[in-house]
């Protein structure tokens, strides 16, 4: 369930994990659709037979596919959202590290730690989250990034 809070109350949670998403399965169909959308048909993603011969032992998701799940994982999370939000936009990232491959058939989830929440102009807030995308059953996460979003309230 989504919780809506005044931006100032969200800001008071800087340094804390503020949300965790539901698990999302990485299917071969999702990987293939991402390949279609991006033109990245490298065999380690789209050819399960050839991918079995690699150290991965099967197909893996594109790193950018995992990164592109941030909006979905955010919506599937219990992260608080600013009250009276009119619009939110991706502003960019400070850093992104792909730490482990996501094998097709695995599930991933996002863990969101609030790093910054600043009012840039009246009604315009900028939020920086450290997002860790975990792989179910694995010690090492798929990726970690600092992601910046702007909210207009």
C-alpha positions in Angstrom: 0.0 0.0 0.0 1.3 3.4 -1.0 1.8 5.9 1.8 1.7 9.6 0.9 3.6 12.0 3.2 4.5 15.6 3.2 7.9 15.9 1.5 9.4 17.3 4.8 8.4 14.1 6.5 10.1 12.0 3.8 13.2 14.2 4.2 13.3 13.3 7.9 14.1 9.7 6.8 17.4 10.5 5.1 19.9 7.7 5.8 17.2 5.1 6.2 15.9 2.2 4.1 12.5 3.6 3.2 11.1 0.8 1.1 11.4 -2.7 -0.5 9.6 -3.8 -3.6 7.8 -7.1 -4.4 9.8 -9.7 -6.2 9.7 -9.6 -10.1 10.6 -12.6 -12.2 13.0 -12.2 -15.0 11.6 -14.3 -17.8 13.1 -15.1 -21.2 10.1 -13.4 -22.7 11.0 -10.1 -20.9 14.6 -10.4 -21.9 13.6 -11.0 -25.6 11.3 -8.0 -25.5 14.1 -5.9 -24.1 16.4 -7.1 -26.9 13.8 -6.1 -29.4 13.4 -2.7 -27.9 17.1 -2.0 -27.7 18.6 -4.0 -30.6 20.9 -5.8 -28.2 20.7 -9.4 -29.3 23.9 -10.7 -27.8 23.6 -14.5 -27.5 24.1 -14.5 -23.7 20.7 -12.9 -23.5 18.6 -14.4 -26.3 20.1 -17.8 -27.2 19.6 -20.2 -24.3 21.5 -23.1 -26.0 24.6 -21.0 -26.7 24.3 -19.3 -23.3 24.5 -22.7 -21.6 28.1 -22.9 -22.8 29.2 -19.7 -21.0 30.3 -19.4 -17.3 26.7 -18.1 -16.7 25.3 -21.6 -17.5 22.3 -20.1 -19.3 20.8 -16.8 -20.5 21.2 -13.6 -18.4 19.2 -10.4 -18.4 20.8 -7.3 -19.9 22.3 -5.1 -17.3 20.3 -2.2 -18.7 17.1 -4.3 -18.5 17.8 -4.7 -14.7 18.4 -0.9 -14.4 15.2 -0.2 -16.4 13.1 -2.0 -13.9 13.6 0.8 -11.4 10.3 2.5 -12.2 8.4 -0.8 -11.9 10.2 -1.8 -8.7 9.5 1.6 -7.2 5.8 1.3 -8.0 5.8 -2.2 -6.5 7.5 -0.9 -3.3 6.3 0.5 0.0 8.4 3.7 -0.5 6.5 6.8 0.7 5.5 9.2 -2.0 5.1 13.0 -1.6 1.6 14.2 -0.8 -0.2 16.1 -3.5 2.2 14.9 -6.2 1.3 16.1 -9.6 4.2 14.5 -11.5 7.5 12.7 -10.9 10.4 12.6 -13.5 13.6 10.8 -13.7 16.5 13.3 -13.4 19.5 10.9 -13.7 22.0 9.0 -11.7 25.2 9.7 -9.8 26.6 6.2 -10.2 25.6 2.7 -11.3 27.4 -0.5 -10.7 26.4 -3.9 -12.3 27.6 -6.3 -9.6 26.2 -9.7 -10.6 24.4 -11.2 -13.6 20.7 -12.0 -13.3 20.0 -15.4 -14.7 16.7 -15.9 -16.6 14.2 -17.5 -14.2 15.5 -15.6 -11.1 13.5 -13.0 -9.2 14.7 -9.5 -8.3 13.5 -6.8 -5.9 14.5 -3.3 -5.1 15.7 -2.0 -1.7 15.5 1.8 -1.4 17.6 3.9 0.9 16.9 7.7 1.0 20.1 9.7 0.6 18.8 13.2 -0.1 15.5 15.1 -0.3 15.7 18.8 -1.1 13.3 21.4 -2.2 14.8 23.0 -5.3 12.0 25.5 -5.8 8.7 25.9 -4.2 6.8 22.7 -5.0 9.7 21.0 -6.7 11.6 18.4 -4.7 14.6 16.4 -5.7 15.1 13.0 -4.2 18.2 10.8 -4.4 17.9 7.1 -3.5 20.5 4.4 -3.2 18.8 1.5 -5.0 20.0 -2.0 -4.5 18.5 -4.6 -6.8 18.8 -7.9 -5.0 18.6 -11.4 -6.6 16.5 -13.9 -4.7 18.7 -16.5 -3.0 22.0 -14.8 -3.9 24.4 -13.0 -1.6 25.5 -10.4 -4.2 23.0 -7.9 -5.6 22.5 -7.4 -9.4 23.2 -3.7 -9.2 23.5 -0.7 -7.0 22.9 2.9 -8.1 22.1 6.3 -6.8 19.0 7.5 -8.7 17.6 11.0 -8.7 14.0 11.8 -9.2 12.2 15.2 -9.1 8.7 15.5 -7.8 6.3 18.4 -8.4 3.7 18.9 -5.7 
